[in-house]
Amino acid sequence: MAIKKILIVDDSATERHFIGEILSKRGFEVSFAEDGEKGVAQAKLNKPDLVIMDVVMPGMNGFQATRAISGDPQTKHIPVIICTTKDQETDKVWGVRQGAKDYVVKPINEADLLSKIAALG
């Protein structure tokens, strides 16, 4: 499945804008959610081809939101890439155990992010 629509879930407007710019200039259709609850709701409503998920957010964190998306029959087919400042190996392992397909550490390396997206497509 070619990835065209990407949902970015991040509580930082700066990060949403930065990641959105990287992706939109590559031709991806980008949408945004500013917290985990809204991210899960948008994933169900809009059925993006990929979710890029921050971890540290108020309310439902990114690990919880990833688990909700990957565990729901309506959204379990949507891959999630966790994108966070949490760079410990235990965080990466935990993210994958929640259902994430990949893990990117901030600050984002544009080429790294794009290659991870291409690998899923």
OpenMM code with the backbone's topology and positions (N, CA, C; nanometers):
from openmm import Vec3, app, unit

residues = "MET ALA ILE LYS LYS ILE LEU ILE VAL ASP ASP SER ALA THR GLU ARG HIS PHE ILE GLY GLU ILE LEU SER LYS ARG GLY PHE GLU VAL SER PHE ALA GLU ASP GLY GLU LYS GLY VAL ALA GLN ALA LYS LEU ASN LYS PRO ASP LEU VAL ILE MET ASP VAL VAL MET PRO GLY MET ASN GLY PHE GLN ALA THR ARG ALA ILE SER GLY ASP PRO GLN THR LYS HIS ILE PRO VAL ILE ILE CYS THR THR LYS ASP GLN GLU THR ASP LYS VAL TRP GLY VAL ARG GLN GLY ALA LYS ASP TYR VAL VAL LYS PRO ILE ASN GLU ALA ASP LEU LEU SER LYS ILE ALA ALA LEU GLY".split()
positions = [
    Vec3(0.0845, -0.1188, 0.0000),
    Vec3(0.0000, 0.0000, 0.0000),
    Vec3(0.0885, 0.1244, 0.0000),
    Vec3(0.0671, 0.2096, -0.0955),
    Vec3(0.1441, 0.3346, -0.1003),
    Vec3(0.0944, 0.4298, 0.0084),
    Vec3(0.1867, 0.4939, 0.0751),
    Vec3(0.1500, 0.5880, 0.1809),
    Vec3(0.1316, 0.7267, 0.1192),
    Vec3(0.0104, 0.7805, 0.1365),
    Vec3(-0.0204, 0.9129, 0.0843),
    Vec3(-0.0666, 1.0072, 0.1954),
    Vec3(-0.1554, 0.9568, 0.2829),
    Vec3(-0.2125, 1.0391, 0.3902),
    Vec3(-0.1430, 1.0059, 0.5221),
    Vec3(-0.0874, 1.1101, 0.5860),
    Vec3(-0.0155, 1.0900, 0.7123),
    Vec3(-0.0754, 1.1798, 0.8203),
    Vec3(-0.1060, 1.1190, 0.9338),
    Vec3(-0.1544, 1.1921, 1.0507),
    Vec3(-0.0377, 1.2124, 1.1458),
    Vec3(-0.0124, 1.3375, 1.1843),
    Vec3(0.0929, 1.3705, 1.2805),
    Vec3(0.0264, 1.4029, 1.4136),
    Vec3(0.0633, 1.3286, 1.5181),
    Vec3(0.0072, 1.3498, 1.6514),
    Vec3(0.1195, 1.3991, 1.7414),
    Vec3(0.1118, 1.5263, 1.7809),
    Vec3(0.2162, 1.5867, 1.8638),
    Vec3(0.1564, 1.7079, 1.9339),
    Vec3(0.1857, 1.7241, 2.0631),
    Vec3(0.1303, 1.8387, 2.1363),
    Vec3(0.2069, 1.9677, 2.1090),
    Vec3(0.3204, 1.9596, 2.0429),
    Vec3(0.4000, 2.0782, 2.0106),
    Vec3(0.3635, 2.1307, 1.8717),
    Vec3(0.3124, 2.2538, 1.8663),
    Vec3(0.2786, 2.3151, 1.7378),
    Vec3(0.4030, 2.3264, 1.6504),
    Vec3(0.5178, 2.3532, 1.7107),
    Vec3(0.6431, 2.3642, 1.6367),
    Vec3(0.6785, 2.2322, 1.5697),
    Vec3(0.6695, 2.1226, 1.6456),
    Vec3(0.7000, 1.9899, 1.5893),
    Vec3(0.6006, 1.9522, 1.4806),
    Vec3(0.4712, 1.9789, 1.5042),
    Vec3(0.3703, 1.9478, 1.4011),
    Vec3(0.4037, 2.0218, 1.2720),
    Vec3(0.4389, 2.1498, 1.2847),
    Vec3(0.4713, 2.2300, 1.1666),
    Vec3(0.5971, 2.1765, 1.0973),
    Vec3(0.7008, 2.1482, 1.1750),
    Vec3(0.8279, 2.1017, 1.1201),
    Vec3(0.8109, 1.9691, 1.0443),
    Vec3(0.7471, 1.8717, 1.1088),
    Vec3(0.7266, 1.7416, 1.0449),
    Vec3(0.6316, 1.7564, 0.9259),
    Vec3(0.5291, 1.8380, 0.9431),
    Vec3(0.4335, 1.8617, 0.8347),
    Vec3(0.4992, 1.9204, 0.7114),
    Vec3(0.5918, 2.0132, 0.7319),
    Vec3(0.6650, 2.0739, 0.6194),
    Vec3(0.7490, 1.9699, 0.5458),
    Vec3(0.8199, 1.8873, 0.6209),
    Vec3(0.9026, 1.7821, 0.5597),
    Vec3(0.8157, 1.6942, 0.4697),
    Vec3(0.6999, 1.6549, 0.5215),
    Vec3(0.6157, 1.5594, 0.4497),
    Vec3(0.5366, 1.6235, 0.3363),
    Vec3(0.4816, 1.7425, 0.3600),
    Vec3(0.3986, 1.8042, 0.2558),
    Vec3(0.4826, 1.8429, 0.1343),
    Vec3(0.6078, 1.8847, 0.1559),
    Vec3(0.6913, 1.9192, 0.0399),
    Vec3(0.7328, 1.7951, -0.0388),
    Vec3(0.7109, 1.6758, 0.0186),
    Vec3(0.7360, 1.5494, -0.0523),
    Vec3(0.6072, 1.4945, -0.1137),
    Vec3(0.4982, 1.5728, -0.1048),
    Vec3(0.3739, 1.5330, -0.1695),
    Vec3(0.2770, 1.4538, -0.0837),
    Vec3(0.3084, 1.4358, 0.0446),
    Vec3(0.2150, 1.3656, 0.1324),
    Vec3(0.1017, 1.4591, 0.1728),
    Vec3(-0.0169, 1.4023, 0.1907),
    Vec3(-0.1316, 1.4765, 0.2434),
    Vec3(-0.1237, 1.4635, 0.3956),
    Vec3(-0.1085, 1.5766, 0.4652),
    Vec3(-0.0800, 1.5746, 0.6082),
    Vec3(-0.1979, 1.6293, 0.6878),
    Vec3(-0.2312, 1.5615, 0.7971),
    Vec3(-0.3296, 1.6126, 0.8924),
    Vec3(-0.2665, 1.6065, 1.0312),
    Vec3(-0.3295, 1.6754, 1.1258),
    Vec3(-0.2680, 1.6921, 1.2575),
    Vec3(-0.3671, 1.6659, 1.3709),
    Vec3(-0.3124, 1.6198, 1.4834),
    Vec3(-0.3865, 1.6115, 1.6095),
    Vec3(-0.2898, 1.6537, 1.7192),
    Vec3(-0.3409, 1.7280, 1.8194),
    Vec3(-0.2503, 1.7805, 1.9215),
    Vec3(-0.2443, 1.6973, 2.0494),
    Vec3(-0.3139, 1.5847, 2.0541),
    Vec3(-0.2977, 1.4949, 2.1689),
    Vec3(-0.3411, 1.3537, 2.1303),
    Vec3(-0.3152, 1.2606, 2.2203),
    Vec3(-0.3422, 1.1199, 2.1913),
    Vec3(-0.4878, 1.0886, 2.1638),
    Vec3(-0.5776, 1.1462, 2.2451),
    Vec3(-0.7207, 1.1190, 2.2253),
    Vec3(-0.7662, 1.1640, 2.0868),
    Vec3(-0.7259, 1.2854, 2.0484),
    Vec3(-0.7649, 1.3372, 1.9167),
    Vec3(-0.6986, 1.2552, 1.8055),
    Vec3(-0.5772, 1.2091, 1.8298),
    Vec3(-0.5084, 1.1267, 1.7314),
    Vec3(-0.5816, 0.9959, 1.7056),
    Vec3(-0.6255, 0.9303, 1.8123),
    Vec3(-0.6996, 0.8045, 1.7978),
    Vec3(-0.8313, 0.8306, 1.7245),
    Vec3(-0.9016, 0.9375, 1.7632),
    Vec3(-1.0296, 0.9714, 1.6987),
    Vec3(-1.0104, 1.0009, 1.5503),
    Vec3(-0.9059, 1.0777, 1.5168),
    Vec3(-0.8804, 1.1098, 1.3759),
    Vec3(-0.8395, 0.9863, 1.2959),
    Vec3(-0.7647, 0.8967, 1.3574),
    Vec3(-0.7252, 0.7740, 1.2880),
    Vec3(-0.8504, 0.6943, 1.2498),
    Vec3(-0.9480, 0.6885, 1.3411),
    Vec3(-1.0725, 0.6163, 1.3128),
    Vec3(-1.1540, 0.6869, 1.2052),
    Vec3(-1.1591, 0.8186, 1.2139),
    Vec3(-1.2433, 0.8974, 1.1238),
    Vec3(-1.1848, 0.9079, 0.9832),
    Vec3(-1.0554, 0.9410, 0.9746),
    Vec3(-0.9934, 0.9732, 0.8457),
    Vec3(-0.9149, 0.8591, 0.7818),
    Vec3(-0.8877, 0.7528, 0.8575),
    Vec3(-0.8137, 0.6359, 0.8076),
    Vec3(-0.6871, 0.6754, 0.7302),
    Vec3(-0.5915, 0.7428, 0.7974),
    Vec3(-0.4666, 0.7766, 0.7275),
    Vec3(-0.3886, 0.6500, 0.6928),
    Vec3(-0.2904, 0.6647, 0.6052),
    Vec3(-0.2061, 0.5517, 0.5666),
    Vec3(-0.0936, 0.5288, 0.6675),
    Vec3(-0.0674, 0.6303, 0.7507),
    Vec3(0.0407, 0.6247, 0.8489),
    Vec3(0.0124, 0.7262, 0.9582),
    Vec3(0.0510, 0.6921, 1.0822),
    Vec3(0.0444, 0.7865, 1.1937),
    Vec3(0.1863, 0.8064, 1.2461),
    Vec3(0.2265, 0.9329, 1.2608),
    Vec3(0.3537, 0.9661, 1.3267),
    Vec3(0.3159, 1.0189, 1.4648),
    Vec3(0.3605, 0.9480, 1.5687),
    Vec3(0.3101, 0.9678, 1.7045),
    Vec3(0.4189, 1.0126, 1.8019),
    Vec3(0.3965, 1.1288, 1.8648),
    Vec3(0.4810, 1.1719, 1.9753),
    Vec3(0.4477, 1.0839, 2.0963),
    Vec3(0.5334, 1.0825, 2.1969),
    Vec3(0.5044, 1.0046, 2.3166),
    Vec3(0.4589, 1.0940, 2.4314),
    Vec3(0.5375, 1.1962, 2.4643),
    Vec3(0.5097, 1.2773, 2.5819),
    Vec3(0.4059, 1.3841, 2.5463),
    Vec3(0.2797, 1.3569, 2.5856),
    Vec3(0.1688, 1.4486, 2.5610),
    Vec3(0.0771, 1.4455, 2.6821),
    Vec3(0.0043, 1.5549, 2.7067),
    Vec3(-0.0913, 1.5537, 2.8183),
    Vec3(-0.2066, 1.4572, 2.7893),
    Vec3(-0.2668, 1.4051, 2.8940),
    Vec3(-0.3768, 1.3105, 2.8758),
    Vec3(-0.3228, 1.1773, 2.8288),
    Vec3(-0.3813, 1.1246, 2.7234),
    Vec3(-0.3367, 0.9968, 2.6673),
    Vec3(-0.2007, 1.0163, 2.6010),
    Vec3(-0.0987, 0.9442, 2.6493),
    Vec3(0.0337, 0.9595, 2.5878),
    Vec3(0.0429, 0.8786, 2.4583),
    Vec3(0.1537, 0.8941, 2.3889),
    Vec3(0.1699, 0.8290, 2.2594),
    Vec3(0.1746, 0.6784, 2.2650),
    Vec3(0.2291, 0.6228, 2.3735),
    Vec3(0.2294, 0.4769, 2.3874),
    Vec3(0.0855, 0.4261, 2.4001),
    Vec3(0.0046, 0.4956, 2.4819),
    Vec3(-0.1355, 0.4559, 2.4998),
    Vec3(-0.2136, 0.4707, 2.3692),
    Vec3(-0.1908, 0.5814, 2.2984),
    Vec3(-0.2611, 0.6059, 2.1724),
    Vec3(-0.2206, 0.5031, 2.0669),
    Vec3(-0.0918, 0.4685, 2.0625),
    Vec3(-0.0446, 0.3663, 1.9680),
    Vec3(-0.1111, 0.2328, 1.9978),
    Vec3(-0.1193, 0.1985, 2.1250),
    Vec3(-0.1844, 0.0733, 2.1653),
    Vec3(-0.3325, 0.0753, 2.1247),
    Vec3(-0.3982, 0.1906, 2.1417),
    Vec3(-0.5400, 0.2022, 2.1054),
    Vec3(-0.5593, 0.1861, 1.9545),
    Vec3(-0.4723, 0.2485, 1.8752),
    Vec3(-0.4833, 0.2398, 1.7289),
    Vec3(-0.4527, 0.0979, 1.6811),
    Vec3(-0.3443, 0.0388, 1.7322),
    Vec3(-0.3043, -0.0940, 1.6836),
    Vec3(-0.3940, -0.2046, 1.7374),
    Vec3(-0.4706, -0.1774, 1.8423),
    Vec3(-0.5583, -0.2791, 1.8992),
    Vec3(-0.7021, -0.2708, 1.8518),
    Vec3(-0.7371, -0.1684, 1.7751),
    Vec3(-0.8745, -0.1477, 1.7301),
    Vec3(-0.8928, -0.2086, 1.5906),
    Vec3(-0.9933, -0.2932, 1.5713),
    Vec3(-1.0144, -0.3542, 1.4392),
    Vec3(-1.0295, -0.2516, 1.3260),
    Vec3(-1.0814, -0.1319, 1.3579),
    Vec3(-1.0995, -0.0278, 1.2560),
    Vec3(-0.9672, 0.0347, 1.2116),
    Vec3(-0.8665, 0.0329, 1.3000),
    Vec3(-0.7424, 0.1065, 1.2713),
    Vec3(-0.6160, 0.0224, 1.2813),
    Vec3(-0.6270, -0.1057, 1.3135),
    Vec3(-0.5062, -0.1860, 1.3379),
    Vec3(-0.4175, -0.2016, 1.2144),
    Vec3(-0.4735, -0.1789, 1.0953),
    Vec3(-0.3950, -0.1881, 0.9714),
    Vec3(-0.3089, -0.0638, 0.9475),
    Vec3(-0.3315, 0.0437, 1.0252),
    Vec3(-0.2587, 0.1695, 1.0051),
    Vec3(-0.1253, 0.1629, 1.0803),
    Vec3(-0.0127, 0.1705, 1.0099),
    Vec3(0.1158, 0.1669, 1.0794),
    Vec3(0.1401, 0.2957, 1.1593),
    Vec3(0.2097, 0.2812, 1.2711),
    Vec3(0.2459, 0.3947, 1.3562),
    Vec3(0.3980, 0.4003, 1.3663),
    Vec3(0.4534, 0.5203, 1.3434),
    Vec3(0.5945, 0.5451, 1.3718),
    Vec3(0.5984, 0.6375, 1.4927),
    Vec3(0.6603, 0.5919, 1.5992),
    Vec3(0.6749, 0.6772, 1.7170),
    Vec3(0.7894, 0.7740, 1.6911),
    Vec3(0.7654, 0.9003, 1.7259),
    Vec3(0.8611, 1.0073, 1.7007),
    Vec3(0.8732, 1.0884, 1.8290),
    Vec3(0.9827, 1.0704, 1.9026),
    Vec3(0.9909, 1.1256, 2.0375),
    Vec3(1.1346, 1.1593, 2.0766),
    Vec3(1.1479, 1.2350, 2.1840),
    Vec3(1.2805, 1.2630, 2.2401),
    Vec3(1.3281, 1.1475, 2.3281),
    Vec3(1.2383, 1.0560, 2.3621),
    Vec3(1.2740, 0.9427, 2.4488),
    Vec3(1.3591, 0.8447, 2.3676),
    Vec3(1.4893, 0.8414, 2.3977),
    Vec3(1.5803, 0.7637, 2.3131),
    Vec3(1.6432, 0.6434, 2.3818),
    Vec3(1.5863, 0.6010, 2.4940),
    Vec3(1.6394, 0.4823, 2.5607),
    Vec3(1.5926, 0.3562, 2.4878),
    Vec3(1.6747, 0.2543, 2.4900),
    Vec3(1.6382, 0.1280, 2.4244),
    Vec3(1.5080, 0.0721, 2.4810),
    Vec3(1.4871, 0.0872, 2.6119),
    Vec3(1.3632, 0.0370, 2.6734),
    Vec3(1.2409, 0.1091, 2.6162),
    Vec3(1.2536, 0.2394, 2.5860),
    Vec3(1.1430, 0.3138, 2.5251),
    Vec3(1.1115, 0.2580, 2.3868),
    Vec3(1.2157, 0.2294, 2.3101),
    Vec3(1.1972, 0.1761, 2.1743),
    Vec3(1.1293, 0.0393, 2.1791),
    Vec3(1.1766, -0.0464, 2.2684),
    Vec3(1.1175, -0.1795, 2.2830),
    Vec3(0.9711, -0.1665, 2.3255),
    Vec3(0.9437, -0.0783, 2.4215),
    Vec3(0.8069, -0.0586, 2.4701),
    Vec3(0.7175, -0.0060, 2.3568),
    Vec3(0.7689, 0.0860, 2.2777),
    Vec3(0.6918, 0.1409, 2.1665),
    Vec3(0.6513, 0.0332, 2.0674),
    Vec3(0.7438, -0.0543, 2.0340),
    Vec3(0.7150, -0.1637, 1.9409),
    Vec3(0.6150, -0.2601, 2.0045),
    Vec3(0.6276, -0.2822, 2.1336),
    Vec3(0.5332, -0.3716, 2.2022),
    Vec3(0.3922, -0.3138, 2.2047),
    Vec3(0.3797, -0.1813, 2.1927),
    Vec3(0.2478, -0.1178, 2.1885),
    Vec3(0.1869, -0.1236, 2.0486),
    Vec3(0.2684, -0.1657, 1.9501),
    Vec3(0.2173, -0.1805, 1.8151),
    Vec3(0.2850, -0.0913, 1.7124),
    Vec3(0.3819, -0.0107, 1.7539),
    Vec3(0.4511, 0.0762, 1.6581),
    Vec3(0.5330, -0.0072, 1.5597),
    Vec3(0.5375, 0.0381, 1.4356),
    Vec3(0.6157, -0.0308, 1.3319),
    Vec3(0.7601, 0.0182, 1.3298),
    Vec3(0.7824, 0.1425, 1.3790),
    Vec3(0.9184, 0.1967, 1.3804),
    Vec3(0.9254, 0.3076, 1.4844),
    Vec3(1.0449, 0.3624, 1.5016),
    Vec3(1.0721, 0.4566, 1.6100),
    Vec3(1.1765, 0.5568, 1.5612),
    Vec3(1.1454, 0.6849, 1.5719),
    Vec3(1.2380, 0.7906, 1.5314),
    Vec3(1.2609, 0.8818, 1.6512),
    Vec3(1.3867, 0.9185, 1.6747),
    Vec3(1.4195, 1.0054, 1.7874),
    Vec3(1.4348, 1.1499, 1.7397),
    Vec3(1.3749, 1.2421, 1.8165),
    Vec3(1.3902, 1.3852, 1.7891),
    Vec3(1.5242, 1.4311, 1.8443),
    Vec3(1.5901, 1.5304, 1.7865),
    Vec3(1.5471, 1.6018, 1.6665),
    Vec3(1.5509, 1.5106, 1.5443),
    Vec3(1.4512, 1.5255, 1.4610),
    Vec3(1.4315, 1.4361, 1.3478),
    Vec3(1.5370, 1.4568, 1.2404),
    Vec3(1.5895, 1.3452, 1.1938),
    Vec3(1.6745, 1.3454, 1.0755),
    Vec3(1.5801, 1.3203, 0.9580),
    Vec3(1.5680, 1.4201, 0.8702),
    Vec3(1.4716, 1.4145, 0.7607),
    Vec3(1.4890, 1.2892, 0.6742),
    Vec3(1.6112, 1.2586, 0.6357),
    Vec3(1.6375, 1.1419, 0.5502),
    Vec3(1.5993, 1.0124, 0.6217),
    Vec3(1.6262, 1.0051, 0.7516),
    Vec3(1.5934, 0.8871, 0.8306),
    Vec3(1.4416, 0.8668, 0.8348),
    Vec3(1.3683, 0.9741, 0.8625),
    Vec3(1.2221, 0.9663, 0.8678),
    Vec3(1.1658, 0.9225, 0.7327),
    Vec3(1.2123, 0.9830, 0.6256),
    Vec3(1.1617, 0.9510, 0.4921),
    Vec3(1.1946, 0.8065, 0.4527),
    Vec3(1.3105, 0.7567, 0.4922),
    Vec3(1.3452, 0.6179, 0.4579),
    Vec3(1.2580, 0.5198, 0.5371),
    Vec3(1.2245, 0.5538, 0.6617),
    Vec3(1.1370, 0.4675, 0.7414),
    Vec3(0.9964, 0.4651, 0.6829),
    Vec3(0.9498, 0.5796, 0.6336),
    Vec3(0.8183, 0.5849, 0.5690),
    Vec3(0.8208, 0.5027, 0.4403),
    Vec3(0.9265, 0.5181, 0.3613),
    Vec3(0.9390, 0.4426, 0.2358),
    Vec3(0.9414, 0.2933, 0.2605),
    Vec3(1.0048, 0.2513, 0.3697),
    Vec3(1.0126, 0.1088, 0.4014),
    Vec3(0.8751, 0.0497, 0.4329),
    Vec3(0.7826, 0.1326, 0.4798),
    Vec3(0.6476, 0.0850, 0.5112),
    Vec3(0.5572, 0.0834, 0.3897),
    Vec3(0.5914, 0.1647, 0.2875),
    Vec3(0.5025, 0.1857, 0.1732),
    Vec3(0.4987, 0.0740, 0.0742),
] * unit.nanometer
topology = app.Topology()
chain = topology.addChain("A")
for resn in residues:
    res = topology.addResidue(resn, chain)
    for name in ("N", "CA", "C"):
        topology.addAtom(name, app.Element.getBySymbol(name[0]), res)
